[in-house]
Amino acid sequence: MLSWDLEDWLTEEGDKVVRKAASANSIDALDARERLLYEMWVFDTEQRNGGVSQYFFNRGLEPWDTLSQLAMPALLAFSSFAAKVNEVVGRSHDPYHAIINAVVDLDAWYGQYRVRLVTELQATVRAVG
């Protein structure tokens, strides 16, 4: 479980990048650090709202690929988490159903990584910004 400080940080910083992208009418207005923050914030928000399956139902594989490309070099814990997600989802035409029908509980898996991922994200964002 995230501390209130980390929860607040993710909520506030996520809001900033969402507003920046919205004001520019383009996600392309975000630099690489902001885009990583945005993609992790979206994933985290979707997961907390309805699970990893909801993220893939609403977003699909392309945003997951973007998140993975941005997070792999920056967040050490991401590769282990992503490996399990990719094991379940693969390149499925319907990642939502792949998750729903999986034996692996990706929400529990994310729960094991969430604190480390958000902590690493915060350190990465603060180191650059």
C-alpha positions in Angstrom: 0.0 0.0 0.0 1.3 3.4 -0.9 1.9 6.0 1.8 -0.3 9.0 1.7 2.7 11.1 0.6 3.2 8.9 -2.5 -0.5 8.7 -3.2 -0.7 12.5 -3.1 2.4 12.9 -5.2 1.2 10.6 -7.9 -2.2 12.3 -8.0 -0.9 15.8 -8.1 1.9 15.2 -10.6 -0.4 13.1 -12.8 -2.9 15.9 -12.8 -0.2 18.3 -13.9 0.8 16.3 -16.9 -2.8 15.5 -17.9 -3.6 19.2 -17.8 -0.5 20.1 -19.8 -1.4 17.5 -22.5 -5.0 18.7 -22.5 -4.1 22.4 -22.8 -1.9 21.6 -25.8 -4.6 19.1 -27.2 -1.8 16.6 -27.6 0.1 14.1 -25.6 3.1 15.1 -27.8 3.4 18.2 -25.7 4.9 16.1 -22.9 8.6 15.5 -22.7 9.9 12.0 -22.0 9.8 12.3 -18.3 6.3 13.7 -18.3 5.2 11.0 -20.7 6.5 8.3 -18.4 4.7 9.9 -15.5 1.5 10.2 -17.6 1.6 6.6 -18.8 2.3 5.2 -15.3 -0.4 7.5 -13.9 -2.9 6.2 -16.5 -2.0 2.6 -15.8 -2.2 3.1 -12.0 -5.5 4.9 -12.2 -7.1 2.3 -14.5 -5.8 -0.5 -12.3 -7.1 1.0 -9.1 -10.5 1.7 -10.7 -11.2 -1.6 -12.3 -8.0 -3.7 -12.5 -5.3 -4.4 -15.0 -8.0 -5.9 -17.2 -9.7 -2.5 -17.3 -6.5 -0.8 -18.5 -6.3 -3.2 -21.4 -10.0 -2.9 -22.2 -9.9 0.9 -22.3 -6.4 1.3 -23.7 -5.2 -1.8 -25.6 -1.7 -2.9 -26.4 -0.3 0.2 -28.0 -0.3 2.3 -24.8 1.1 -0.7 -22.9 3.9 -0.9 -25.4 4.6 2.9 -24.9 4.6 2.5 -21.2 6.9 -0.5 -21.4 9.3 1.4 -23.7 9.4 4.4 -21.4 9.5 2.5 -18.1 12.0 -0.3 -18.8 15.1 1.8 -18.7 13.9 4.2 -16.0 12.1 1.9 -13.4 14.1 -1.1 -12.3 11.0 -2.9 -10.9 9.0 -2.5 -14.1 10.7 -5.3 -16.1 9.7 -8.0 -13.6 6.1 -6.7 -13.4 5.9 -6.3 -17.2 7.2 -9.8 -17.8 4.2 -11.3 -15.9 1.8 -9.0 -17.8 3.3 -10.0 -21.1 3.2 -13.6 -20.2 -0.6 -13.3 -19.7 -1.4 -10.8 -22.5 1.2 -11.7 -25.1 0.2 -10.1 -28.4 -3.4 -11.2 -27.9 -6.1 -9.6 -30.1 -8.1 -9.3 -26.9 -5.9 -8.7 -24.0 -8.9 -7.9 -21.8 -10.2 -11.5 -22.1 -6.7 -12.9 -21.9 -6.4 -11.3 -18.4 -10.0 -12.3 -17.4 -9.3 -15.9 -18.3 -5.8 -16.0 -16.8 -4.8 -18.1 -13.8 -2.4 -15.3 -12.8 -4.0 -12.5 -10.8 -2.3 -9.5 -12.4 -3.9 -7.1 -9.9 -2.3 -8.9 -7.0 0.9 -9.0 -9.0 0.7 -5.2 -9.5 0.0 -4.8 -5.8 3.3 -6.4 -5.0 5.2 -4.0 -7.3 3.2 -0.8 -6.9 5.1 0.8 -4.0 8.5 0.2 -5.7 7.2 1.4 -9.1 5.8 4.6 -7.8 8.8 5.2 -5.5 11.1 4.7 -8.5 8.9 6.9 -10.7 9.1 9.7 -8.1 12.9 9.4 -7.9 13.2 9.5 -11.7 10.9 12.5 -12.1 12.6 14.4 -9.3 16.1 13.6 -10.5 15.3 15.1 -13.9 12.9 17.8 -12.9 
